[in-house]
């Protein structure tokens, strides 16, 4: 995986300032229920941020990581098939959870309402693959592989 620091992949505008909300992020009982409640509570902010100068809303996190992924997809479609690019490495739980949640919500019948609808919170070390297939006519097909399931999607699903 590519290892780089990109502001759009981080959950804080300034990684040294966590603010009140993320300053208390890990101060929970580490049970499955409390972890689910923590990320569900965060995702329920949707397009709002409790501390707008500290961190973006979950929807904005989705848009920020989508912009990075879109640029990687664009790169993949201008290279020949012998090249491979890998996407995101080292993002924090709120960022990757927001990305997966909002992307799958856009691709579904809107029934995804909580993080446990996609199998629970996404851990720091958990992976996902975005596959880019391009035929000789320059038609592209995109596929998200996550937790053993394949989800075809459109570039427009990235916002």
C-alpha positions in Angstrom: 0.0 0.0 0.0 1.1 3.5 -0.6 2.1 5.2 2.6 1.7 8.9 2.5 0.3 11.7 4.6 -2.6 13.5 2.9 -4.7 16.0 4.9 -7.9 14.7 3.2 -7.3 11.3 4.8 -7.1 12.6 8.3 -10.0 13.1 10.7 -8.6 16.4 12.2 -7.7 19.6 10.4 -4.5 19.8 12.5 -3.5 16.3 13.8 -2.0 17.9 17.0 -5.3 19.4 18.1 -8.0 16.7 18.9 -10.5 19.0 20.5 -13.0 17.9 23.1 -14.9 15.3 21.0 -11.9 13.4 19.6 -9.9 14.1 22.7 -12.3 11.8 24.5 -12.7 9.3 21.5 -10.9 6.4 23.2 -12.2 7.0 26.7 -14.9 4.4 26.5 -15.4 0.9 27.8 -13.9 -1.2 25.0 -16.9 -3.5 24.5 -18.5 -4.2 21.2 -21.6 -2.3 22.2 -19.7 0.8 23.3 -17.6 0.8 20.1 -20.7 0.5 18.0 -22.4 3.3 19.9 -19.4 5.5 19.5 -19.2 5.2 15.7 -23.0 5.3 15.3 -23.1 8.5 17.4 -20.4 10.0 15.2 -22.1 9.0 11.9 -25.4 10.5 13.2 -23.8 13.9 12.9 -24.2 13.4 9.1 -23.3 16.9 7.6 -22.6 18.6 11.0 -19.5 18.9 13.1 -19.6 19.5 16.9 -16.3 21.3 16.5 -16.1 22.8 13.0 -12.7 24.3 13.4 -11.3 20.9 14.7 -12.8 18.2 12.5 -15.1 18.0 9.5 -18.5 16.3 9.5 -18.8 12.6 8.7 -20.2 13.5 5.3 -17.3 15.9 4.7 -14.9 13.1 5.7 -16.5 10.9 3.0 -16.1 13.7 0.4 -12.5 14.3 1.4 -11.4 10.7 1.1 -13.5 10.3 -2.0 -11.5 13.1 -3.7 -8.3 11.2 -3.0 -9.8 7.9 -4.3 -11.2 9.7 -7.4 -7.7 11.0 -8.2 -6.3 7.4 -7.8 -9.0 6.0 -10.1 -8.2 8.7 -12.7 -4.6 7.7 -12.5 -5.4 4.0 -12.9 -7.4 4.7 -16.0 -4.6 6.6 -17.8 -2.0 3.8 -17.3 -1.9 0.5 -19.1 -3.0 -2.7 -17.6 0.4 -3.8 -16.4 0.4 -1.1 -13.8 -1.3 -1.3 -10.5 -2.0 1.4 -8.0 -3.1 0.8 -4.4 -5.3 3.3 -2.6 -5.5 4.3 1.0 -3.4 3.2 4.0 -3.4 4.5 7.5 -6.6 6.4 7.9 -8.3 6.7 11.2 -11.5 4.9 12.2 -13.8 7.9 11.7 -12.5 8.6 8.2 -12.7 5.0 6.9 -16.0 4.4 8.7 -17.5 7.5 7.2 -16.3 6.5 3.7 -17.6 3.0 3.8 -20.9 4.0 5.5 -21.8 6.8 3.0 -20.6 4.9 -0.1 -22.6 1.8 0.8 -25.6 4.0 1.7 -25.4 5.6 -1.7 -25.2 2.2 -3.4 -28.0 0.6 -1.4 -31.7 1.1 -1.2 -31.0 3.6 1.7 -31.6 0.9 4.3 -28.2 1.4 5.9 -28.9 3.4 9.0 -26.3 2.2 11.5 -22.7 1.0 11.3 -23.7 -2.5 12.4 -25.7 -2.7 9.1 -22.3 -3.2 7.4 -21.0 -5.6 10.0 -19.8 -3.2 12.8 -17.1 -0.6 13.1 -14.1 -0.6 10.8 -10.8 -1.1 12.5 -7.6 0.8 11.7 -5.9 -2.3 10.2 -9.0 -3.5 8.3 -8.7 -3.4 4.6 -10.9 -2.7 1.5 -10.1 -2.9 -2.1 -11.3 -0.7 -4.9 -10.8 -2.4 -8.2 -10.7 -0.5 -11.5 -11.4 -2.5 -14.7 -11.0 -0.8 -18.1 -11.7 -2.4 -21.4 -10.3 -1.6 -24.9 -13.1 0.9 -25.5 -12.1 2.9 -22.4 -15.2 1.9 -20.5 -14.4 1.5 -16.8 -16.1 -0.6 -14.1 -15.4 0.0 -10.4 -15.8 -2.5 -7.6 -15.5 -2.2 -3.9 -14.4 -5.3 -2.1 -15.1 -5.1 1.6 -15.5 -7.9 4.2 -15.7 -10.6 1.6 -18.4 -8.9 -0.5 -18.1 -7.2 -3.9 -20.0 -4.0 -4.5 -20.0 -2.5 -8.1 -20.3 1.2 -8.0 -20.1 4.3 -10.2 -17.6 7.1 -10.0 -20.6 9.4 -9.3 -21.2 7.5 -6.1 -18.0 9.1 -4.7 -19.8 12.5 -4.7 
